[in-house]
Amino acid sequence: MSTYVTLLALLTGLLTGVLFRFLNVPIPAPPELPGIVGIIGIYVGYKLIDYFDIGIDLLEVIGA
């Protein structure tokens, strides 16, 4: 992963947060630390399954 892209994503997020707060619009993310930690947990869980290369194709299972 490129450090440049990561920093650009952080800058974009910061500017978006500033804009949302300036316009007094609620952010589309959990405003509390436990919610943010939950999002991090979702990401880590996703990466763990990816790392161990396990899983099923749900669309194939349901025949779609």
All heavy atoms as TSV, in Angstrom:
chain	resi	resn	atom	element	x	y	z
A	1	MET	N	N	0.856	-1.175	0.000
A	1	MET	CA	C	0.000	0.000	0.000
A	1	MET	C	C	0.898	1.233	0.000
A	1	MET	O	O	1.862	1.317	0.728
A	1	MET	CB	C	-0.919	-0.035	1.217
A	1	MET	CG	C	-1.844	1.132	1.269
A	1	MET	SD	S	-3.026	1.239	2.636
A	1	MET	CE	C	-3.024	-0.309	3.407
A	2	SER	N	N	0.531	2.185	-0.785
A	2	SER	CA	C	1.315	3.394	-0.931
A	2	SER	C	C	1.079	4.353	0.238
A	2	SER	O	O	-0.058	4.618	0.632
A	2	SER	CB	C	0.933	4.082	-2.238
A	2	SER	OG	O	1.452	5.388	-2.283
A	3	THR	N	N	2.162	4.857	0.799
A	3	THR	CA	C	2.063	5.844	1.875
A	3	THR	C	C	1.385	7.109	1.364
A	3	THR	O	O	0.596	7.739	2.074
A	3	THR	CB	C	3.465	6.174	2.418
A	3	THR	OG1	O	4.078	4.963	2.856
A	3	THR	CG2	C	3.392	7.141	3.566
A	4	TYR	N	N	1.673	7.462	0.126
A	4	TYR	CA	C	1.072	8.652	-0.471
A	4	TYR	C	C	-0.456	8.537	-0.511
A	4	TYR	O	O	-1.167	9.472	-0.144
A	4	TYR	CB	C	1.627	8.861	-1.886
A	4	TYR	CG	C	0.970	10.002	-2.627
A	4	TYR	CD1	C	1.263	11.319	-2.305
A	4	TYR	CD2	C	0.046	9.754	-3.641
A	4	TYR	CE1	C	0.653	12.373	-2.972
A	4	TYR	CE2	C	-0.568	10.798	-4.308
A	4	TYR	CZ	C	-0.257	12.096	-3.977
A	4	TYR	OH	O	-0.865	13.132	-4.640
A	5	VAL	N	N	-0.946	7.382	-0.936
A	5	VAL	CA	C	-2.393	7.178	-1.017
A	5	VAL	C	C	-3.006	7.206	0.383
A	5	VAL	O	O	-4.082	7.776	0.586
A	5	VAL	CB	C	-2.713	5.846	-1.736
A	5	VAL	CG1	C	-4.194	5.520	-1.666
A	5	VAL	CG2	C	-2.260	5.899	-3.187
A	6	THR	N	N	-2.323	6.615	1.351
A	6	THR	CA	C	-2.817	6.617	2.728
A	6	THR	C	C	-2.898	8.039	3.273
A	6	THR	O	O	-3.894	8.427	3.905
A	6	THR	CB	C	-1.910	5.749	3.615
A	6	THR	OG1	O	-1.860	4.431	3.072
A	6	THR	CG2	C	-2.426	5.689	5.037
A	7	LEU	N	N	-1.865	8.824	3.052
A	7	LEU	CA	C	-1.879	10.217	3.518
A	7	LEU	C	C	-2.939	11.036	2.798
A	7	LEU	O	O	-3.600	11.892	3.399
A	7	LEU	CB	C	-0.502	10.843	3.346
A	7	LEU	CG	C	0.583	10.312	4.280
A	7	LEU	CD1	C	1.935	10.926	3.928
A	7	LEU	CD2	C	0.236	10.590	5.730
A	8	LEU	N	N	-3.115	10.766	1.518
A	8	LEU	CA	C	-4.151	11.461	0.753
A	8	LEU	C	C	-5.541	11.104	1.283
A	8	LEU	O	O	-6.411	11.979	1.413
A	8	LEU	CB	C	-4.038	11.109	-0.731
A	8	LEU	CG	C	-4.858	11.921	-1.706
A	8	LEU	CD1	C	-4.516	13.401	-1.605
A	8	LEU	CD2	C	-4.629	11.430	-3.122
A	9	ALA	N	N	-5.748	9.840	1.642
A	9	ALA	CA	C	-7.028	9.417	2.223
A	9	ALA	C	C	-7.253	10.093	3.569
A	9	ALA	O	O	-8.370	10.527	3.881
A	9	ALA	CB	C	-7.058	7.900	2.369
A	10	LEU	N	N	-6.195	10.184	4.382
A	10	LEU	CA	C	-6.310	10.860	5.679
A	10	LEU	C	C	-6.653	12.333	5.481
A	10	LEU	O	O	-7.545	12.870	6.155
A	10	LEU	CB	C	-5.010	10.721	6.466
A	10	LEU	CG	C	-4.962	11.442	7.808
A	10	LEU	CD1	C	-6.025	10.892	8.755
A	10	LEU	CD2	C	-3.577	11.328	8.419
A	11	LEU	N	N	-5.995	12.995	4.571
A	11	LEU	CA	C	-6.269	14.403	4.295
A	11	LEU	C	C	-7.701	14.591	3.801
A	11	LEU	O	O	-8.406	15.517	4.241
A	11	LEU	CB	C	-5.278	14.947	3.261
A	11	LEU	CG	C	-5.481	16.401	2.849
A	11	LEU	CD1	C	-5.288	17.323	4.051
A	11	LEU	CD2	C	-4.532	16.780	1.733
A	12	THR	N	N	-8.154	13.710	2.922
A	12	THR	CA	C	-9.532	13.785	2.427
A	12	THR	C	C	-10.522	13.621	3.566
A	12	THR	O	O	-11.516	14.349	3.653
A	12	THR	CB	C	-9.769	12.706	1.353
A	12	THR	OG1	O	-8.829	12.884	0.295
A	12	THR	CG2	C	-11.172	12.775	0.799
A	13	GLY	N	N	-10.257	12.650	4.447
A	13	GLY	CA	C	-11.127	12.442	5.607
A	13	GLY	C	C	-11.143	13.642	6.528
A	13	GLY	O	O	-12.201	14.042	7.025
A	14	LEU	N	N	-9.979	14.221	6.775
A	14	LEU	CA	C	-9.913	15.402	7.634
A	14	LEU	C	C	-10.694	16.575	7.039
A	14	LEU	O	O	-11.457	17.246	7.743
A	14	LEU	CB	C	-8.456	15.814	7.858
A	14	LEU	CG	C	-7.653	14.930	8.798
A	14	LEU	CD1	C	-6.179	15.325	8.754
A	14	LEU	CD2	C	-8.185	15.027	10.202
A	15	LEU	N	N	-10.511	16.805	5.760
A	15	LEU	CA	C	-11.229	17.902	5.111
A	15	LEU	C	C	-12.736	17.658	5.105
A	15	LEU	O	O	-13.527	18.588	5.312
A	15	LEU	CB	C	-10.715	18.101	3.683
A	15	LEU	CG	C	-9.303	18.669	3.576
A	15	LEU	CD1	C	-8.849	18.695	2.113
A	15	LEU	CD2	C	-9.217	20.045	4.190
A	16	THR	N	N	-13.135	16.422	4.897
A	16	THR	CA	C	-14.560	16.086	4.930
A	16	THR	C	C	-15.121	16.307	6.330
A	16	THR	O	O	-16.211	16.866	6.492
A	16	THR	CB	C	-14.775	14.626	4.489
A	16	THR	OG1	O	-14.226	14.447	3.183
A	16	THR	CG2	C	-16.244	14.262	4.469
A	17	GLY	N	N	-14.374	15.879	7.358
A	17	GLY	CA	C	-14.809	16.098	8.735
A	17	GLY	C	C	-14.944	17.571	9.065
A	17	GLY	O	O	-15.903	17.990	9.723
A	18	VAL	N	N	-13.984	18.354	8.611
A	18	VAL	CA	C	-14.033	19.806	8.834
A	18	VAL	C	C	-15.269	20.395	8.157
A	18	VAL	O	O	-16.000	21.201	8.757
A	18	VAL	CB	C	-12.740	20.475	8.306
A	18	VAL	CG1	C	-12.908	21.979	8.192
A	18	VAL	CG2	C	-11.564	20.135	9.203
A	19	LEU	N	N	-15.525	19.978	6.936
A	19	LEU	CA	C	-16.680	20.498	6.199
A	19	LEU	C	C	-17.992	20.115	6.887
A	19	LEU	O	O	-18.882	20.953	7.055
A	19	LEU	CB	C	-16.665	19.998	4.757
A	19	LEU	CG	C	-17.806	20.471	3.870
A	19	LEU	CD1	C	-17.748	21.990	3.699
A	19	LEU	CD2	C	-17.751	19.786	2.522
A	20	PHE	N	N	-18.098	18.850	7.299
A	20	PHE	CA	C	-19.319	18.406	7.982
A	20	PHE	C	C	-19.551	19.211	9.252
A	20	PHE	O	O	-20.664	19.623	9.545
A	20	PHE	CB	C	-19.236	16.911	8.310
A	20	PHE	CG	C	-19.731	16.015	7.202
A	20	PHE	CD1	C	-19.059	15.941	5.996
A	20	PHE	CD2	C	-20.862	15.238	7.373
A	20	PHE	CE1	C	-19.497	15.125	4.983
A	20	PHE	CE2	C	-21.320	14.411	6.363
A	20	PHE	CZ	C	-20.642	14.353	5.154
A	21	ARG	N	N	-18.489	19.413	10.040
A	21	ARG	CA	C	-18.640	20.161	11.294
A	21	ARG	C	C	-18.961	21.621	11.026
A	21	ARG	O	O	-19.793	22.227	11.693
A	21	ARG	CB	C	-17.371	20.040	12.141
A	21	ARG	CG	C	-17.517	20.698	13.483
A	21	ARG	CD	C	-18.623	19.994	14.268
A	21	ARG	NE	N	-18.894	20.736	15.482
A	21	ARG	CZ	C	-20.111	21.002	15.927
A	21	ARG	NH1	N	-21.163	20.579	15.281
A	21	ARG	NH2	N	-20.277	21.676	17.029
A	22	PHE	N	N	-18.285	22.215	10.031
A	22	PHE	CA	C	-18.516	23.616	9.685
A	22	PHE	C	C	-19.964	23.838	9.275
A	22	PHE	O	O	-20.573	24.841	9.630
A	22	PHE	CB	C	-17.570	24.042	8.555
A	22	PHE	CG	C	-17.734	25.464	8.139
A	22	PHE	CD1	C	-17.230	26.493	8.929
A	22	PHE	CD2	C	-18.388	25.794	6.967
A	22	PHE	CE1	C	-17.389	27.823	8.551
A	22	PHE	CE2	C	-18.552	27.111	6.580
A	22	PHE	CZ	C	-18.048	28.127	7.376
A	23	LEU	N	N	-20.528	22.888	8.518
A	23	LEU	CA	C	-21.910	22.996	8.063
A	23	LEU	C	C	-22.900	22.465	9.096
A	23	LEU	O	O	-24.106	22.463	8.856
A	23	LEU	CB	C	-22.087	22.240	6.739
A	23	LEU	CG	C	-21.279	22.790	5.566
A	23	LEU	CD1	C	-21.432	21.886	4.362
A	23	LEU	CD2	C	-21.676	24.221	5.238
A	24	ASN	N	N	-22.378	22.003	10.240
A	24	ASN	CA	C	-23.197	21.471	11.329
A	24	ASN	C	C	-24.088	20.322	10.867
A	24	ASN	O	O	-25.268	20.243	11.191
A	24	ASN	CB	C	-24.035	22.568	11.982
A	24	ASN	CG	C	-24.433	22.199	13.394
A	24	ASN	OD1	O	-23.793	21.366	14.025
A	24	ASN	ND2	N	-25.489	22.818	13.883
A	25	VAL	N	N	-23.477	19.417	10.073
A	25	VAL	CA	C	-24.159	18.233	9.561
A	25	VAL	C	C	-23.586	17.029	10.304
A	25	VAL	O	O	-22.379	16.935	10.497
A	25	VAL	CB	C	-23.903	18.080	8.038
A	25	VAL	CG1	C	-24.522	16.808	7.499
A	25	VAL	CG2	C	-24.428	19.295	7.296
A	26	PRO	N	N	-24.437	16.090	10.757
A	26	PRO	CA	C	-23.888	14.919	11.453
A	26	PRO	C	C	-23.039	14.064	10.517
A	26	PRO	O	O	-23.362	13.904	9.339
A	26	PRO	CB	C	-25.137	14.158	11.901
A	26	PRO	CG	C	-26.260	14.693	11.119
A	26	PRO	CD	C	-25.886	16.061	10.662
A	27	ILE	N	N	-21.959	13.542	11.051
A	27	ILE	CA	C	-21.066	12.730	10.228
A	27	ILE	C	C	-21.686	11.355	9.977
A	27	ILE	O	O	-22.393	10.821	10.827
A	27	ILE	CB	C	-19.670	12.584	10.871
A	27	ILE	CG1	C	-19.764	11.951	12.253
A	27	ILE	CG2	C	-18.952	13.898	10.916
A	27	ILE	CD1	C	-18.414	11.628	12.868
A	28	PRO	N	N	-21.419	10.766	8.818
A	28	PRO	CA	C	-21.983	9.451	8.500
A	28	PRO	C	C	-21.116	8.324	9.060
A	28	PRO	O	O	-20.799	7.361	8.380
A	28	PRO	CB	C	-21.985	9.446	6.977
A	28	PRO	CG	C	-20.820	10.288	6.614
A	28	PRO	CD	C	-20.751	11.363	7.675
A	29	ALA	N	N	-20.713	8.461	10.292
A	29	ALA	CA	C	-19.881	7.462	10.967
A	29	ALA	C	C	-20.188	7.553	12.459
A	29	ALA	O	O	-20.715	8.566	12.928
A	29	ALA	CB	C	-18.401	7.750	10.710
A	30	PRO	N	N	-19.855	6.504	13.209
A	30	PRO	CA	C	-20.123	6.572	14.648
A	30	PRO	C	C	-19.321	7.691	15.307
A	30	PRO	O	O	-18.115	7.762	15.138
A	30	PRO	CB	C	-19.664	5.220	15.173
A	30	PRO	CG	C	-19.294	4.403	14.014
A	30	PRO	CD	C	-19.248	5.269	12.811
A	31	PRO	N	N	-19.977	8.583	16.044
A	31	PRO	CA	C	-19.269	9.704	16.649
A	31	PRO	C	C	-18.584	9.353	17.970
A	31	PRO	O	O	-18.000	10.211	18.603
A	31	PRO	CB	C	-20.380	10.731	16.873
A	31	PRO	CG	C	-21.597	9.906	17.088
A	31	PRO	CD	C	-21.418	8.693	16.214
A	32	GLU	N	N	-18.666	8.103	18.399
A	32	GLU	CA	C	-18.076	7.676	19.662
A	32	GLU	C	C	-16.956	6.680	19.395
A	32	GLU	O	O	-16.980	5.954	18.402
A	32	GLU	CB	C	-19.137	7.014	20.539
A	32	GLU	CG	C	-20.350	7.884	20.823
A	32	GLU	CD	C	-20.078	8.975	21.830
A	32	GLU	OE1	O	-19.234	8.764	22.718
A	32	GLU	OE2	O	-20.707	10.039	21.717
A	33	LEU	N	N	-15.988	6.633	20.297
A	33	LEU	CA	C	-14.846	5.734	20.145
A	33	LEU	C	C	-15.247	4.264	20.002
A	33	LEU	O	O	-14.698	3.574	19.134
A	33	LEU	CB	C	-13.867	5.917	21.304
A	33	LEU	CG	C	-12.581	5.100	21.221
A	33	LEU	CD1	C	-11.812	5.425	19.952
A	33	LEU	CD2	C	-11.726	5.339	22.446
A	34	PRO	N	N	-16.198	3.731	20.773
A	34	PRO	CA	C	-16.562	2.322	20.583
A	34	PRO	C	C	-17.058	2.012	19.167
A	34	PRO	O	O	-16.777	0.945	18.631
A	34	PRO	CB	C	-17.670	2.091	21.611
A	34	PRO	CG	C	-17.398	3.080	22.677
A	34	PRO	CD	C	-16.862	4.289	21.961
A	35	GLY	N	N	-17.760	2.936	18.555
A	35	GLY	CA	C	-18.217	2.733	17.178
A	35	GLY	C	C	-17.066	2.686	16.200
A	35	GLY	O	O	-17.050	1.861	15.274
A	36	ILE	N	N	-16.094	3.551	16.401
A	36	ILE	CA	C	-14.925	3.574	15.528
A	36	ILE	C	C	-14.102	2.305	15.712
A	36	ILE	O	O	-13.628	1.708	14.737
A	36	ILE	CB	C	-14.085	4.836	15.791
A	36	ILE	CG1	C	-14.901	6.070	15.378
A	36	ILE	CG2	C	-12.760	4.788	15.057
A	36	ILE	CD1	C	-14.335	7.376	15.832
A	37	VAL	N	N	-13.968	1.843	16.961
A	37	VAL	CA	C	-13.247	0.595	17.224
A	37	VAL	C	C	-13.984	-0.573	16.570
A	37	VAL	O	O	-13.357	-1.493	16.041
A	37	VAL	CB	C	-13.075	0.381	18.743
A	37	VAL	CG1	C	-12.531	-1.002	19.052
A	37	VAL	CG2	C	-12.154	1.446	19.323
A	38	GLY	N	N	-15.305	-0.537	16.562
A	38	GLY	CA	C	-16.083	-1.570	15.875
A	38	GLY	C	C	-15.796	-1.610	14.387
A	38	GLY	O	O	-15.673	-2.687	13.798
A	39	ILE	N	N	-15.668	-0.456	13.770
A	39	ILE	CA	C	-15.337	-0.395	12.342
A	39	ILE	C	C	-13.949	-0.967	12.102
A	39	ILE	O	O	-13.723	-1.716	11.145
A	39	ILE	CB	C	-15.451	1.051	11.825
A	39	ILE	CG1	C	-16.911	1.468	11.799
A	39	ILE	CG2	C	-14.820	1.189	10.442
A	39	ILE	CD1	C	-17.145	2.915	11.466
A	40	ILE	N	N	-13.005	-0.658	12.975
A	40	ILE	CA	C	-11.661	-1.217	12.867
A	40	ILE	C	C	-11.727	-2.737	13.009
A	40	ILE	O	O	-11.050	-3.472	12.282
A	40	ILE	CB	C	-10.715	-0.588	13.900
A	40	ILE	CG1	C	-10.496	0.888	13.569
A	40	ILE	CG2	C	-9.388	-1.329	13.964
A	40	ILE	CD1	C	-9.794	1.682	14.653
A	41	GLY	N	N	-12.565	-3.225	13.935
A	41	GLY	CA	C	-12.738	-4.661	14.112
A	41	GLY	C	C	-13.283	-5.331	12.861
A	41	GLY	O	O	-12.844	-6.434	12.496
A	42	ILE	N	N	-14.224	-4.708	12.193
A	42	ILE	CA	C	-14.755	-5.250	10.940
A	42	ILE	C	C	-13.638	-5.366	9.913
A	42	ILE	O	O	-13.491	-6.390	9.238
A	42	ILE	CB	C	-15.894	-4.364	10.401
A	42	ILE	CG1	C	-17.112	-4.459	11.317
A	42	ILE	CG2	C	-16.261	-4.746	8.973
A	42	ILE	CD1	C	-18.186	-3.447	11.005
A	43	TYR	N	N	-12.823	-4.335	9.797
A	43	TYR	CA	C	-11.717	-4.348	8.841
A	43	TYR	C	C	-10.709	-5.449	9.169
A	43	TYR	O	O	-10.290	-6.206	8.294
A	43	TYR	CB	C	-11.029	-2.981	8.816
A	43	TYR	CG	C	-9.806	-2.955	7.941
A	43	TYR	CD1	C	-9.935	-2.887	6.558
A	43	TYR	CD2	C	-8.532	-3.019	8.481
A	43	TYR	CE1	C	-8.821	-2.881	5.745
A	43	TYR	CE2	C	-7.411	-3.016	7.672
A	43	TYR	CZ	C	-7.563	-2.945	6.306
A	43	TYR	OH	O	-6.459	-2.956	5.513
A	44	VAL	N	N	-10.330	-5.558	10.446
A	44	VAL	CA	C	-9.352	-6.573	10.848
A	44	VAL	C	C	-9.914	-7.976	10.618
A	44	VAL	O	O	-9.209	-8.866	10.120
A	44	VAL	CB	C	-8.922	-6.372	12.321
A	44	VAL	CG1	C	-8.107	-7.542	12.829
A	44	VAL	CG2	C	-8.136	-5.074	12.463
A	45	GLY	N	N	-11.183	-8.193	10.944
A	45	GLY	CA	C	-11.804	-9.489	10.696
A	45	GLY	C	C	-11.807	-9.843	9.222
A	45	GLY	O	O	-11.519	-10.981	8.835
A	46	TYR	N	N	-12.115	-8.890	8.386
A	46	TYR	CA	C	-12.111	-9.092	6.935
A	46	TYR	C	C	-10.715	-9.483	6.455
A	46	TYR	O	O	-10.546	-10.417	5.671
A	46	TYR	CB	C	-12.576	-7.803	6.250
A	46	TYR	CG	C	-12.698	-7.903	4.757
A	46	TYR	CD1	C	-13.889	-8.285	4.171
A	46	TYR	CD2	C	-11.621	-7.603	3.932
A	46	TYR	CE1	C	-14.019	-8.367	2.797
A	46	TYR	CE2	C	-11.732	-7.691	2.557
A	46	TYR	CZ	C	-12.927	-8.070	1.987
A	46	TYR	OH	O	-13.047	-8.160	0.636
A	47	LYS	N	N	-9.705	-8.770	6.954
A	47	LYS	CA	C	-8.333	-9.053	6.547
A	47	LYS	C	C	-7.856	-10.410	7.057
A	47	LYS	O	O	-7.068	-11.081	6.389
A	47	LYS	CB	C	-7.391	-7.946	7.025
A	47	LYS	CG	C	-7.576	-6.653	6.274
A	47	LYS	CD	C	-7.505	-6.894	4.799
A	47	LYS	CE	C	-6.650	-5.932	4.079
A	47	LYS	NZ	N	-6.530	-6.202	2.650
A	48	LEU	N	N	-8.319	-10.835	8.252
A	48	LEU	CA	C	-7.947	-12.146	8.776
A	48	LEU	C	C	-8.465	-13.265	7.870
A	48	LEU	O	O	-7.732	-14.207	7.552
A	48	LEU	CB	C	-8.490	-12.340	10.189
A	48	LEU	CG	C	-7.689	-11.714	11.312
A	48	LEU	CD1	C	-8.462	-11.810	12.626
A	48	LEU	CD2	C	-6.339	-12.391	11.444
A	49	ILE	N	N	-9.715	-13.175	7.462
A	49	ILE	CA	C	-10.277	-14.183	6.562
A	49	ILE	C	C	-9.522	-14.175	5.241
A	49	ILE	O	O	-9.219	-15.224	4.668
A	49	ILE	CB	C	-11.784	-13.940	6.342
A	49	ILE	CG1	C	-12.552	-14.154	7.638
A	49	ILE	CG2	C	-12.333	-14.819	5.234
A	49	ILE	CD1	C	-12.464	-15.551	8.205
A	50	ASP	N	N	-9.183	-12.996	4.758
A	50	ASP	CA	C	-8.411	-12.867	3.525
A	50	ASP	C	C	-7.026	-13.496	3.690
A	50	ASP	O	O	-6.551	-14.213	2.813
A	50	ASP	CB	C	-8.287	-11.388	3.164
A	50	ASP	CG	C	-8.023	-11.151	1.704
A	50	ASP	OD1	O	-8.436	-11.990	0.880
A	50	ASP	OD2	O	-7.417	-10.111	1.388
A	51	TYR	N	N	-6.391	-13.275	4.816
A	51	TYR	CA	C	-5.052	-13.807	5.083
A	51	TYR	C	C	-5.052	-15.337	5.123
A	51	TYR	O	O	-4.175	-15.989	4.565
A	51	TYR	CB	C	-4.516	-13.250	6.403
A	51	TYR	CG	C	-3.188	-13.819	6.820
A	51	TYR	CD1	C	-2.013	-13.374	6.234
A	51	TYR	CD2	C	-3.111	-14.816	7.783
A	51	TYR	CE1	C	-0.778	-13.899	6.601
A	51	TYR	CE2	C	-1.891	-15.345	8.167
A	51	TYR	CZ	C	-0.724	-14.888	7.570
A	51	TYR	OH	O	0.487	-15.423	7.935
A	52	PHE	N	N	-6.046	-15.909	5.788
A	52	PHE	CA	C	-6.114	-17.362	5.902
A	52	PHE	C	C	-6.742	-18.018	4.671
A	52	PHE	O	O	-6.816	-19.233	4.581
A	52	PHE	CB	C	-6.871	-17.771	7.167
A	52	PHE	CG	C	-6.098	-17.505	8.423
A	52	PHE	CD1	C	-6.519	-16.557	9.325
A	52	PHE	CD2	C	-4.915	-18.195	8.690
A	52	PHE	CE1	C	-5.804	-16.305	10.483
A	52	PHE	CE2	C	-4.189	-17.950	9.835
A	52	PHE	CZ	C	-4.627	-17.003	10.735
A	53	ASP	N	N	-7.203	-17.186	3.726
A	53	ASP	CA	C	-7.756	-17.651	2.452
A	53	ASP	C	C	-8.865	-18.680	2.657
A	53	ASP	O	O	-8.856	-19.762	2.072
A	53	ASP	CB	C	-6.646	-18.216	1.568
A	53	ASP	CG	C	-7.081	-18.323	0.114
A	53	ASP	OD1	O	-7.960	-17.549	-0.291
A	53	ASP	OD2	O	-6.535	-19.188	-0.605
A	54	ILE	N	N	-9.822	-18.335	3.522
A	54	ILE	CA	C	-10.978	-19.196	3.735
A	54	ILE	C	C	-12.231	-18.390	3.452
A	54	ILE	O	O	-12.205	-17.166	3.393
A	54	ILE	CB	C	-11.023	-19.754	5.181
A	54	ILE	CG1	C	-11.027	-18.625	6.213
A	54	ILE	CG2	C	-9.872	-20.701	5.426
A	54	ILE	CD1	C	-11.174	-19.091	7.650
A	55	GLY	N	N	-13.324	-19.077	3.248
A	55	GLY	CA	C	-14.587	-18.398	3.008
A	55	GLY	C	C	-15.400	-19.134	1.966
A	55	GLY	O	O	-14.956	-20.128	1.398
A	56	ILE	N	N	-16.603	-18.646	1.747
A	56	ILE	CA	C	-17.492	-19.240	0.754
A	56	ILE	C	C	-18.003	-18.134	-0.155
A	56	ILE	O	O	-18.001	-16.965	0.207
A	56	ILE	CB	C	-18.678	-19.966	1.427
A	56	ILE	CG1	C	-19.525	-18.992	2.253
A	56	ILE	CG2	C	-18.210	-21.126	2.277
A	56	ILE	CD1	C	-20.838	-19.557	2.729
A	57	ASP	N	N	-18.434	-18.543	-1.328
A	57	ASP	CA	C	-19.069	-17.615	-2.265
A	57	ASP	C	C	-20.564	-17.662	-2.011
A	57	ASP	O	O	-21.236	-18.609	-2.433
A	57	ASP	CB	C	-18.730	-17.992	-3.691
A	57	ASP	CG	C	-19.264	-16.994	-4.706
A	57	ASP	OD1	O	-20.070	-16.121	-4.331
A	57	ASP	OD2	O	-18.853	-17.085	-5.874
A	58	LEU	N	N	-21.078	-16.683	-1.278
A	58	LEU	CA	C	-22.479	-16.693	-0.871
A	58	LEU	C	C	-23.421	-16.686	-2.083
A	58	LEU	O	O	-24.444	-17.383	-2.075
A	58	LEU	CB	C	-22.773	-15.495	0.037
A	58	LEU	CG	C	-24.161	-15.435	0.641
A	58	LEU	CD1	C	-24.448	-16.698	1.466
A	58	LEU	CD2	C	-24.304	-14.211	1.494
A	59	LEU	N	N	-23.098	-15.956	-3.118
A	59	LEU	CA	C	-23.966	-15.923	-4.294
A	59	LEU	C	C	-24.034	-17.294	-4.961
A	59	LEU	O	O	-25.086	-17.702	-5.459
A	59	LEU	CB	C	-23.472	-14.872	-5.280
A	59	LEU	CG	C	-23.626	-13.426	-4.830
A	59	LEU	CD1	C	-23.063	-12.478	-5.871
A	59	LEU	CD2	C	-25.069	-13.090	-4.521
A	60	GLU	N	N	-22.931	-18.015	-4.950
A	60	GLU	CA	C	-22.925	-19.367	-5.507
A	60	GLU	C	C	-23.776	-20.313	-4.650
A	60	GLU	O	O	-24.505	-21.157	-5.179
A	60	GLU	CB	C	-21.487	-19.889	-5.586
A	60	GLU	CG	C	-21.363	-21.243	-6.248
A	60	GLU	CD	C	-19.924	-21.681	-6.331
A	60	GLU	OE1	O	-19.117	-20.934	-6.931
A	60	GLU	OE2	O	-19.612	-22.757	-5.787
A	61	VAL	N	N	-23.708	-20.153	-3.339
A	61	VAL	CA	C	-24.468	-21.012	-2.435
A	61	VAL	C	C	-25.969	-20.835	-2.623
A	61	VAL	O	O	-26.729	-21.804	-2.634
A	61	VAL	CB	C	-24.074	-20.741	-0.962
A	61	VAL	CG1	C	-25.016	-21.431	0.007
A	61	VAL	CG2	C	-22.634	-21.175	-0.695
A	62	ILE	N	N	-26.405	-19.582	-2.787
A	62	ILE	CA	C	-27.843	-19.340	-2.932
A	62	ILE	C	C	-28.314	-19.478	-4.388
A	62	ILE	O	O	-29.487	-19.343	-4.684
A	62	ILE	CB	C	-28.259	-17.974	-2.352
A	62	ILE	CG1	C	-27.590	-16.818	-3.103
A	62	ILE	CG2	C	-27.973	-17.912	-0.885
A	62	ILE	CD1	C	-28.071	-15.438	-2.687
A	63	GLY	N	N	-27.375	-19.738	-5.287
A	63	GLY	CA	C	-27.725	-19.989	-6.677
A	63	GLY	C	C	-28.039	-18.756	-7.488
A	63	GLY	O	O	-28.754	-18.818	-8.457
A	64	ALA	N	N	-27.487	-17.640	-7.089
A	64	ALA	CA	C	-27.736	-16.401	-7.837
A	64	ALA	C	C	-26.703	-16.190	-8.925
A	64	ALA	O	O	-25.627	-16.660	-8.927
A	64	ALA	CB	C	-27.714	-15.207	-6.899
